[in-house]
Amino acid sequence: MEMTFDVKSMDFKRAGEAAGKIKKALQLVGMEIDTVRRAVIVAYEAEMNIVIHARQGTLTAKVHPDRLEIEANDEGPGIPDIDLAFQEGYSTAPEHVREMGFGAGMGLPNIKRFSDDLEIESKIDVGTQLKTIIYNQTSGE
């Protein structure tokens, strides 16, 4: 099963909808509860990164019996220093976004923490591509 969601810049009204739909789908196919929890955290953080930082993007979840692949692709400013962006608390979110309670600098650290595999590529003034894999705990991974 594959689900793809369009994510728009600064659309806080719909932010989190894709992660919620992914959660329901994973529950319906019988993924382990810990796998679902980890996947929802990763999907939500990736979705919020697009909402906060990009002009637009997509969030895709590919469900396999033994794993879930989550891909986030955006058109945005790119990440100048990926290592720095993975430091907890580091944020480039605008002040008005932080005032709403978002942009605390935990997005990429949480994605890394709850993924089994993670790849990220970013080009300045082009965008960022993120791919994660979360293995279903019953698969023996």
Residue pairs with C-beta under 8 A, 6 or more apart in sequence:
1 25
1 29
1 62
1 63
2 60
2 61
2 62
2 63
3 18
3 21
3 22
3 25
3 60
3 61
3 63
4 58
4 59
4 60
5 17
5 18
5 21
5 47
5 58
5 59
5 60
6 56
6 57
6 58
7 18
7 47
7 50
7 51
7 54
7 56
7 57
7 58
7 59
7 74
8 14
8 51
8 56
9 50
9 51
9 54
9 55
9 56
10 51
10 52
11 51
12 51
12 100
12 102
15 47
15 48
15 51
16 44
16 47
16 48
18 43
18 47
18 59
19 40
19 43
19 44
19 47
20 40
22 39
22 40
22 43
22 61
22 70
23 36
23 39
23 40
23 43
25 61
25 63
26 35
26 36
26 39
26 40
26 63
26 68
27 36
29 63
31 39
31 63
31 68
31 136
32 136
32 137
32 138
34 137
35 68
35 134
35 135
35 136
35 137
38 114
38 115
38 134
39 61
39 68
39 70
39 114
39 134
41 110
41 111
41 114
42 70
42 110
42 111
42 114
42 115
42 132
42 134
43 59
43 61
43 70
45 106
45 107
45 108
45 110
45 111
46 59
46 70
46 72
46 107
46 111
46 130
46 132
47 59
47 72
48 102
48 107
49 72
49 74
49 107
49 108
49 128
49 130
50 56
50 57
50 59
50 72
50 74
50 76
52 93
52 94
52 97
52 102
52 103
53 74
53 76
53 77
53 92
53 93
54 74
54 75
54 76
54 77
54 127
54 128
55 74
55 75
55 76
56 74
56 75
57 72
57 73
57 74
57 75
57 76
57 127
58 71
58 72
58 73
58 74
59 70
59 71
59 72
60 69
60 70
60 71
60 72
60 73
61 68
61 69
61 70
62 68
62 69
62 70
62 71
65 136
65 139
66 135
66 136
66 139
66 141
67 116
67 133
67 134
67 135
67 136
67 139
67 141
68 133
68 134
68 136
69 131
69 132
69 133
70 130
70 131
70 132
70 134
71 129
71 130
71 131
71 132
72 128
72 129
72 130
73 127
73 128
73 129
73 130
74 127
74 128
74 129
75 126
75 127
76 127
76 128
77 124
77 125
78 122
78 123
78 124
78 125
78 126
78 127
78 128
79 85
79 120
79 122
79 128
80 124
82 120
82 122
84 90
85 92
85 108
86 108
86 109
86 112
87 105
87 109
88 105
88 106
88 109
89 104
89 105
89 106
90 105
91 98
91 103
91 104
91 105
93 102
93 103
93 104
93 105
94 103
97 103
98 104
108 120
111 118
111 130
111 132
112 118
114 134
115 132
115 133
115 134
116 132
116 133
116 134
116 135
116 141
117 132
117 133
118 130
118 131
118 132
118 133
119 130
119 131
119 132
120 128
120 129
120 130
120 131
121 128
121 129
122 128
122 129
135 141
